[in-house]
Amino acid sequence: MKKIVLREDEMPTRWYNVVPDIPNGLLPPLDPETLQPIGPEKLATVFPMSLLEQEMSQERFIDIPQEVLEVYKIWRPSPLVRATKLEEALGTKAKIFFKNESVSPVGSHKPNSAVAQAYYNKREGVKRLTTETGAGQWGSALSLATSKFGMECKVYMVRVSYDQKPYRKFIMQAYGGEVVASPSMDTKTGREILTSDPDTPGSLGMAISEALEDASSRSDTNYALGSVLNHVVLHQSIVGLEAKRQMEIAGEFPDVVIGCCGGGSNFAGLVAPFVPDYLEGKKIEFHGYEPASCPSMTGGKLAYDSGDVAMMTPLLYMYTLGHNFVPPGIHAGGLRYHGMAPIVSALVREGIVIPKAVHQLECFEAGILFARTEGIIPAPESNHAIRGAIIEAMKDPNEPKTILFNLSGTGVIDMPSYDNYLTGKLSDYAYPQEQIEAALARLPKIG
Ligand SMILES: *Cc1c(COP(=O)(O)O)cnc(C)c1O
């Protein structure tokens, strides 16, 4: 079978929460002012209670609301595909399967959480959501989700992407989202930055600060984050739950599960439902692939750090390169984040997830091979997972092993990156260790 497709009524009706199954658990998020564990009251100014409950939950299974399932049905269940043509081209005895999350209306896994977040906010009376977006994947997912629940959405889009990558801006606008270049004149933070530096290209950190300021200043408005947090990982578990079911139908169990890691949500979503198998002693490995130019797990440190430059977010215990780390402009925008989800970080700490770093040229090479064999042009982020699958398949091409990776998104909205690669304009870049050390030296000091 090339493609394993579930019926609509076979879609999982509960998300799986891996937190209670993580050996030694998670450390709590801290209030950036008091450095004490942060209470839900403080976060309730920008998040709805139901998402805060999920954030702290120790329940293994949480029901997916009917309204969310209905929206999921626009593209879910997503197919699991055996990459037979890629296997042939590589000349490997390994079986390579991929979960195709590129089939969502905005071309990535991100609506799995955006739809859930919009729903819970709506249910608690919130009329408007704000968020930040870099290249625009999360902004388009949230614009789609808010449109489904009749809510407003305001997206602070990093200036340089706003100017250079306008297509996702058009997607957000088509769904009714309001998009401004960040820093903007719409917030105090934005105005201050623009006064001192009118030509700034902007950054994710600045955009987060603007979106948070907007959400905390209006009672009808909340804020939504597209990765890193526990509730985002919870929503993404639908990816792994479906994939596990589909692997069973194919009569397979993976030896290795692979994903690309930006904030960690698509990887954790695929891996989490297999963690109990690992803990029961089944032979299975989890490989998380990050760019060598933004190596939070392989080059950073496990510590409490802030999620944004202005230090407005709670401090999270995670692998980090420091909140002042400025990632170079590599062509996988979704992987340019200084931190890693606390859940993924804890799985790395416990030796359950094995982190790996790869360079962008080998990833684009893998993506091009995938496009010419399997016919799908992958997102530059997903190329990291494909590269990982190829490395695994070619370690010993005669070993018949089973590999499962997540195709987190499509690349057709990112063609300028492919143009740069195909015309030889891309190069590899490993972040100098001294500069990582400099950014890490500015981590918040916790007693
Ligand atoms: C955002 C994004 C990523 C990285 O985010 P994670 O939270 O690490 O999953 C990866 N792939 C695609 C296609 C994305 O849009």
The ligand as an SDF file (V2000), in Angstrom:
LIG
                    3D

 15 15  0  0  0  0  0  0  0  0999 V2000
    6.3460   26.3590   12.1470 C   0  0  0  0  0  0  0  0  0  0  0  0
    6.7940   25.2090   11.3750 C   0  0  0  0  0  0  0  0  0  0  0  0
    7.7650   24.3050   11.8860 C   0  0  0  0  0  0  0  0  0  0  0  0
    8.4480   24.4770   13.2020 C   0  0  0  0  0  0  0  0  0  0  0  0
    7.6190   24.5580   14.3090 O   0  0  0  0  0  0  0  0  0  0  0  0
    7.5170   23.3840   15.3770 P   0  0  0  0  0  0  0  0  0  0  0  0
    6.7640   23.9850   16.5010 O   0  0  0  0  0  0  0  0  0  0  0  0
    8.9010   22.9850   15.7410 O   0  0  0  0  0  0  0  0  0  0  0  0
    6.7750   22.2870   14.7380 O   0  0  0  0  0  0  0  0  0  0  0  0
    8.1060   23.2100   11.1190 C   0  0  0  0  0  0  0  0  0  0  0  0
    7.5670   23.0060    9.8860 N   0  0  0  0  0  0  0  0  0  0  0  0
    6.6440   23.8430    9.3830 C   0  0  0  0  0  0  0  0  0  0  0  0
    6.1030   23.5630    8.0270 C   0  0  0  0  0  0  0  0  0  0  0  0
    6.2230   24.9630   10.0930 C   0  0  0  0  0  0  0  0  0  0  0  0
    5.3080   25.7940    9.5860 O   0  0  0  0  0  0  0  0  0  0  0  0
  1  2  1  0
  2  3  1  0
  2 14  2  0
  3  4  1  0
  3 10  2  0
  4  5  1  0
  5  6  1  0
  6  7  2  0
  6  8  1  0
  6  9  1  0
 10 11  1  0
 11 12  2  0
 12 13  1  0
 12 14  1  0
 14 15  1  0
M  END
$$$$
